[in-house]
Amino acid sequence: MAIEKFETKPVNLMEMVDKEFLSSDILADGEERIYTIEGIREEELVNEKNNTKDTKPVVYFKETDKKLALNIVNIQTLRNIYKET
């Protein structure tokens, strides 16, 4: 059996992150950011791990075009901040 050789090149993993959504890499510089919630609406998003569609709440902000898809931890955090029961 022959071993196939292939060329490799450096990959910038952060370039592969979805540019449409906020991610922790924007906080890596340590600069504080304050965003104002403009609205929240449900959107159908594709789960790239298993290629299924999920409906999730998505937050829109006034200060950026980037969105934040909410998971259960983010939802609970927002509920605690705004004292929602």
Secondary structure, 3 states (H helix, E strand, C coil): CCCCCCCCCCCCHHHHCCCCECCHHHHCCCCCCCCCEEEEEEEEEEECCCCEEEEEEEEEECCCCCEEECCHHHHHHHHHHCCCC
